[in-house]
Amino acid sequence: MSAEEKRVIKKYPNRRLYDTATSSYITLADVKQLVLDCIDIQVVDAKSGEDITRSVLLQIIMDEEAGGMPLFSYDVLTQIIRFYGNAMQGLMGNYLEKNLQLFAEMQHRLQDQASSAMSGDNPMLGNANLWGDFMKFQGPALQSMMGNYLESSTNLFVDMQQQLQDRAKNLFTGFGMPGYGKTEAEPDEPQPSAPPQAEPAKTTTRKRTTKS
């Protein structure tokens, strides 16, 4: 979707957010609700026109993580930080994006199956309030499953990275690339000294004297 089709929200220097679609000021919670409603948004700085959508979305994530049920564990956060500036950073971003898409598809299938079950003849499943209470009860479990899913995916990517590094190291060592597999000792590297050789035993010869 192009930027023109997105719902534009302007952020003013006083940190107030202005929704251009409704011509009204909104809060960060309202922006979160737009995201939950699957409405594509674009947040721009009202003064400079800079696109600051990412920073606003990150702020929403930080607020959610500060709540009672954080999505990212310590291990996931530290692993993600270590990938910034790494040669695998781009691949890591695509890897997480694909995994999130797969998880979202799984969630949609679960919702579709739930809707089909509710439309059946079972009066218990047809009770919308009962089903809503059940899903609310399952919320923490589903969020925990999502966190475990992300952690497992991140750890799997880290293992893959380590395997690639090991293979590259072995490959470059076999080709004798600089910095891999030294064939000769460095000039400043101390050399093992040869064991001292035993000196040959000295033989003494007696001088024969002749009597006159």
Secondary structure, 3 states (H helix, E strand, C coil): CCHHHCEEEEECCCCCEEECCCCEEECHHHHHHHHHCCCCEEEEECCCCCECHHHHHHHHHHHHHCCCCCCCCHHHHHHHHHHCCCCCHHHHHHHHHHHHHHHHHHHHHHHHHHHHHHCCCCCCCCCHHHHHHHHHHHHHHHHHHHHHHHHHHHHHHHHHHHHHHHHHHHHHHHCCCCCCCCCCCCCCCCCCCCCCCCCCCCCCCCCCCCCC
